[in-house]
Amino acid sequence: MMDVIWKYFSPFGLFKDASRGSFAEKAAAYRYNCHMRGCLLTYISRWMWAGCVALLLTGFFDSLGPDDGGVTVFVILTASVAVFATMATCAVFVLSYSYFSLAYHAAQQRDASHRH
């Protein structure tokens, strides 16, 4: 079950390691990653939806708990879901950066090939 969830939220299995091998192998892996960057948009939207649901659940669980300052199951649920929402926010930023970085380099490669 955890493997299915990991594959649903993690695009790492789809990309190649561009830090190993000869120069030609690294370049080929990087070109492949630039070509595959479009799938990152799916993962970004998944993390955004999950983060939005987590924020809604955070508010819901917070409204159920008492305001006396004590630790209850609702306080723990609120904190847990808020941590997940924070992770989702980080994932959206990292995946977005990766997407735009790969798109920039793909455009640079395309421009360089048109000049020659």
C-alpha positions as CSV (number, residue, x, y, z in Angstrom):
1,M,0.0,0.0,0.0
2,M,2.8,2.5,0.9
3,D,4.5,1.6,-2.4
4,V,1.4,2.7,-4.3
5,I,1.1,5.9,-2.4
6,W,4.8,6.6,-2.9
7,K,4.5,6.1,-6.7
8,Y,1.4,8.3,-6.8
9,F,3.2,11.3,-5.2
10,S,6.8,10.8,-6.2
11,P,8.1,11.3,-9.8
12,F,11.6,10.1,-8.9
13,G,11.2,6.7,-10.5
14,L,10.5,8.3,-13.9
15,F,13.7,10.3,-14.2
16,K,17.3,9.2,-14.9
17,D,20.3,10.0,-12.8
18,A,22.3,12.6,-14.7
19,S,25.2,12.7,-12.2
20,R,26.7,9.3,-13.1
21,G,28.4,7.8,-16.1
22,S,30.4,9.3,-18.9
23,F,29.8,12.7,-20.3
24,A,27.7,11.3,-23.1
25,E,25.7,9.2,-20.7
26,K,25.1,12.3,-18.4
27,A,24.0,14.4,-21.4
28,A,21.7,11.7,-22.6
29,A,20.1,11.3,-19.2
30,Y,19.7,15.1,-18.9
31,R,18.1,15.3,-22.3
32,Y,15.7,12.5,-21.3
33,N,14.8,14.4,-18.1
34,C,14.2,17.6,-20.0
35,H,11.9,15.6,-22.3
36,M,10.0,14.0,-19.4
37,R,9.5,17.3,-17.5
38,G,5.8,17.5,-18.5
39,C,4.8,14.7,-16.1
40,L,5.9,16.9,-13.2
41,L,2.8,19.0,-13.8
42,T,0.7,16.0,-12.8
43,Y,2.6,15.5,-9.6
44,I,2.5,19.2,-8.8
45,S,-1.3,19.2,-9.1
46,R,-1.5,16.0,-6.9
47,W,0.5,17.7,-4.2
48,M,-1.5,20.9,-4.5
49,W,-4.8,19.0,-4.1
50,A,-3.5,17.0,-1.2
51,G,-2.2,20.2,0.4
52,C,-5.6,21.9,0.0
53,V,-7.4,18.9,1.5
54,A,-4.9,18.9,4.4
55,L,-5.5,22.6,5.1
56,L,-9.2,22.0,5.1
57,L,-8.8,19.1,7.5
58,T,-6.5,21.2,9.7
59,G,-9.2,23.8,10.1
60,F,-11.9,21.1,10.7
61,F,-9.9,19.3,13.4
62,D,-8.9,22.6,15.0
63,S,-12.6,23.6,15.3
64,L,-13.5,20.3,17.0
65,G,-10.9,20.6,19.7
66,P,-11.5,22.4,23.0
67,D,-9.9,25.8,23.5
68,D,-8.6,25.1,27.0
69,G,-5.0,24.6,25.8
70,G,-4.9,20.9,26.7
71,V,-3.6,18.2,24.5
72,T,-6.4,16.1,23.0
73,V,-6.7,13.8,20.0
74,F,-8.0,16.8,17.9
75,V,-4.8,18.8,18.7
76,I,-2.7,15.9,17.6
77,L,-4.8,15.4,14.4
78,T,-4.6,19.1,13.7
79,A,-0.8,19.1,14.1
80,S,-0.3,16.0,12.0
81,V,-2.4,17.2,9.1
82,A,-0.7,20.7,9.3
83,V,2.7,19.0,9.0
84,F,1.4,17.1,5.9
85,A,0.2,20.5,4.4
86,T,3.6,21.9,5.0
87,M,5.2,18.9,3.3
88,A,2.8,19.4,0.4
89,T,3.8,23.1,0.1
90,C,7.5,22.1,0.0
91,A,6.9,19.4,-2.6
92,V,5.0,21.9,-4.8
93,F,7.9,24.4,-4.6
94,V,10.6,21.7,-5.3
95,L,8.7,20.1,-8.2
96,S,7.9,23.5,-9.7
97,Y,11.5,24.6,-9.5
98,S,12.5,21.3,-11.2
99,Y,9.9,21.7,-13.9
100,F,11.0,25.3,-14.7
101,S,14.7,24.5,-14.5
102,L,14.3,21.6,-17.0
103,A,12.1,23.7,-19.2
104,Y,14.7,26.5,-19.2
105,H,17.5,24.1,-20.1
106,A,15.3,22.4,-22.8
107,A,14.8,25.8,-24.4
108,Q,18.5,26.6,-24.2
109,Q,19.3,23.3,-25.9
110,R,16.6,23.9,-28.6
111,D,18.0,27.4,-29.3
112,A,21.6,26.1,-29.5
113,S,20.5,23.4,-32.0
114,H,18.7,26.0,-34.2
115,R,21.8,28.3,-34.3
116,H,24.0,25.6,-35.9
